[in-house]
Amino acid sequence: MPWSEEKPRLISLGLVFIVVIFFWMSFHQNGLTLTMFARDYTVKAVGAFTYLFFDLNQILAFVGAIVGIVLLFNKKLKSTWKMVGAAMFVGFGYLTYYFYSHNDPTTNPIEPEIFQSYNPLFIVTLTFVIMGLFSWLNKRGKEPSTPRKIGIGMIIASFGFVIILVGSLGLTSPFELGGQPVLDDGRVSPYWLMSSYLILTIAELFLSPMGLSFVSKVSPPRFQGLMQGGWLLATALGNKLLFVGSLMWDRIPLWSLWLIFVICTLASAAFIFSIMKRLEKVTGKA
């Protein structure tokens, strides 16, 4: 491949790497400021139903019942699979009810660290859904290109931070608390964080595997390994910039902290879409 073809590919990859840094800086706040939010601002105990989503055995039972419903009402499956679905729904549904009925009605304690478990859980459960969505769009000729998926992922990530921003409105900021957690009667529902993690995981599924695919497609053959390393370097730099969240944690109002990440992800999305023609051009040539 001549240098005249390699150069635009390398420039395009470099631009994507720069954008990805800010995505990972924002996304991996789940191990820092979002966990601090869980520690200082989220309720310490939940009711019987909500606790279903905080215990692994109960989560698996609930997911099993949902899978059973999907199998039961899937018109494309044979009757054997429908029977399996019915059995799963009845069995796991009863198990879910059993757990629910034995949970404390109001005071089931939860730890802030457990919220970090939602990202891998959502990845396992949503990967097939997202891939199915792309397949469905592809059959109709409407599947977005890989660069567009990356841009869409950035936009979705911004909504994840908008959710936690809304949940933080009216809360006393960390700098006003002097490093102390908020009083128990001022804590918020765990569903704010759970919803934020859900949206951020969807964003990750749009961006992370698609980004690696983009690097693989676009990299000139002799720079293939180097460009894969460039993607990992961008991820590492994003992780190094996590300190931005902790630096601002006790210096600005809580809602404005999340606004920083909303702006970062939206600005990154705007940049990606501003160079979309360049990115799709090199992708088409790959």
Secondary structure, DSSP 4 states (H G I P E B T S, - for coil): --HHHHHHHHHHHHHHHHHHHHHHHHHGGGGTHHHHHHHHHB-SEE-TTGGGGSSHHHHHHHHHHHHHHHHHT-TTS-HHHHHHHHHHHHHHHHHHHHHHHHS-SS-EE--GGGGGGHHHHHHHHHHHHHHHHHHHHHHTT-PPPHHHHHHHHHHHHHHHHHHHHHHHTTPPPHHHHTTPPPPGGG-B-THHHHHHHHHHHHHHHHHHHHHHHHHHHHS-GGGHHHHHHHHHHHHHHHHHTTHHHHHHHTTS-HHHHHHHHHHHHHHHHHHHHHTHHHHHHHHHH-
